[in-house]
Amino acid sequence: MLSKIHLLFNGFLGFIAIVYHRRSLIVEMAKRDISSQHIGSLLGFFWTFVNPLIMIFILWFVFSFGFKTVPRGNIPFVVWLTAGMCIWNTFVEVVNGATASIISNPHLVKKIVFPLSILPVTKLVGSFVTHVIFLVLLVLLIILQGLPFSFYWFQAFYYFIAMSILALGVGWITSSINVFARDTAQIVGVIMQIGFWGTPIFWDLAIMPEKYQIFVKLNPMFYIVQGYRESFLYAVPFWYHWQMMLYYWGVTGFVFVLGAIIFLRLRPHFADAL
């Protein structure tokens, strides 16, 4: 029993070491992936700026003039909403991209020496570009609304790292299962939609009866979305909710290790399934 645990532990460490040692390849593949998305497009990479800008403009118009939403805690609703959507959209982009990363590269699966585990990581690195653009637009919104600058903005990097580890764990699980069950991508899409409405992004947790709020907080992405808002809008240090932090890292650590183990176990059978 102990020998199996030892082998499993060594396999996990080796799995993570591959990701670290192939970091240059990951960056190059992420660049190629971003470039391929705009092949044949007249505006090319400019669309990376346009899409978040249009989304924010629609949200600003609808909620400021349509619903005439009242600001929450002196925070304009569109800023509050954008802060939550900024990190949620990145999480969805990483998980959806990672889920399809193996079956969309069958030529790499045939190469026994190629480290397939880096494909979901490539999606994470590629999504960082869009996320940075979203962050720039969020900061511009904050400035335009006359809200003050805070050094707590920089702790959003902690929440991004936390989200990345969770997304990678989920991505390794879904990408490996998707090779054998092609409905996985559709199921993940449905779960992401449910998660969007189940996570306080468009709505405030305060509107829910307190006795039911605990069920929403069990969603790990609640911690991340709330953390982004507290970093950019409310200047709350990340250690303030230390109990939620411990819960989040417990769940995320489990998902991350489980994802690596599942990927390691199923990797030898990818070529047969494809």
Long-range contacts (C-beta under 8 A, 24 or more apart in sequence): 8-261, 11-261, 11-264, 12-257, 12-260, 12-261, 12-264, 15-117, 15-260, 15-263, 15-264, 16-260, 18-115, 18-117, 18-118, 19-115, 19-117, 19-118, 19-121, 22-115, 22-118, 25-118, 26-118, 26-121, 26-122, 26-125, 27-125, 29-118, 29-119, 29-122, 30-122, 30-123, 30-125, 30-126, 33-122, 33-123, 33-126, 34-126, 34-129, 48-129, 48-130, 48-133, 49-133, 52-130, 52-133, 52-134, 52-137, 53-137, 55-85, 56-82, 56-137, 56-141, 59-85, 60-141, 72-204, 73-234, 75-147, 75-233, 75-234, 76-145, 78-141, 79-138, 79-141, 79-142, 79-145, 79-147, 79-233, 80-229, 80-233, 81-201, 81-202, 82-134, 82-137, 82-138, 82-141, 83-138, 83-228, 83-229, 83-232, 83-233, 84-199, 84-200, 84-201, 84-225, 84-228, 84-229, 85-134, 85-201, 86-131, 86-134, 86-135, 86-138, 86-228, 87-131, 87-159, 87-160, 87-163, 87-224, 87-225, 87-228, 88-196, 88-199, 88-201, 88-221, 88-225, 89-130, 89-131, 89-134, 90-127, 90-128, 90-130, 90-131, 90-134, 90-160, 90-163, 91-163, 91-166, 91-167, 91-221, 91-224, 92-192, 92-196, 93-123, 93-127, 93-130, 94-120, 94-123, 94-124, 94-127, 94-164, 94-167, 94-168, 94-171, 95-167, 95-170, 95-171, 95-174, 95-188, 95-192, 96-185, 96-188, 96-189, 96-192, 97-123, 97-126, 97-127, 97-171, 98-123, 98-124, 98-167, 98-168, 98-170, 98-171, 98-172, 98-174, 98-175, 99-171, 99-174, 99-175, 99-178, 99-184, 99-185, 99-188, 100-175, 100-178, 100-185, 101-171, 101-175, 102-175, 102-176, 102-178, 102-179, 102-270, 102-274, 103-178, 103-179, 103-182, 103-274, 106-274, 109-270, 109-271, 109-274, 110-271, 116-263, 116-267, 116-270, 117-172, 117-260, 117-263, 117-267, 119-175, 120-168, 120-171, 120-172, 120-175, 121-168, 123-171, 124-164, 124-167, 124-168, 124-171, 131-160, 138-232, 139-232, 142-232, 142-233, 147-233, 150-232, 150-235, 152-230, 152-231, 152-232, 152-235, 152-236, 152-237, 153-231, 153-232, 154-231, 155-227, 155-231, 155-237, 155-238, 156-227, 156-228, 156-231, 156-232, 158-227, 158-238, 159-224, 159-227, 159-228, 159-231, 159-238, 162-223, 162-224, 162-227, 162-248, 162-249, 162-252, 163-221, 163-224, 165-252, 165-256, 166-220, 166-221, 166-224, 166-251, 166-252, 166-255, 166-256, 168-256, 168-259, 169-252, 169-255, 169-256, 169-257, 169-258, 169-259, 169-260, 170-255, 170-259, 171-259, 172-259, 172-260, 172-262, 172-263, 173-255, 173-258, 173-259, 173-262, 173-263, 175-263, 176-262, 176-263, 176-266, 176-267, 176-270, 177-262, 177-266, 179-266, 179-269, 179-270, 179-273, 179-274, 180-266, 180-269, 180-273, 195-219, 195-221, 199-225, 200-225, 200-226, 201-225, 217-244, 220-248, 220-251, 220-252, 223-247, 223-248, 224-248
